[in-house]
């Protein structure tokens, strides 16, 4: 497991902005595919859980981004 994490960190260090954009588009497409294939009776539960996950991850990313933005390159 440690080797997998090590290799992932190495790969991320080599990624550029285009690679991140492609990764985000890929994950967005996967989310759309999964969302359209959900049964009607469970869509509200899935939407609630995914909204909480989105809010938590977005807040975490924005805190980190804003701390970098306001500190600047020192």
Residue, then its C-alpha position, 0 to 999 in steps of 0.5 A: x500500500x505504501x508503494x502505491x501511495x508513493x507512486x501516486x505522489x510521484x505521478x501527481x508531481x509530474x502532472x500539469x494543469x492539462x492533466x488535472x483538467x482531464x482528470x476532472x473531466x473524467x471524474x465528472x463524466x463518471x459521476x454523470x454516468x452513475x447519476x443517470x443509472x441510479x434507480x429513481x427511489x434512491x436518487x434523493x439519498x445519493x444526492x444528499x450524501x454526495x452533497x455533503x461529500x462535495x461541501x466537505x471536500x470543496x471547503x477543504x480544498x478552498x481553505x488550502x487554496x486561499x491560504x496559498x493565495x494569501x501567503x503568496x510565493x515566499 
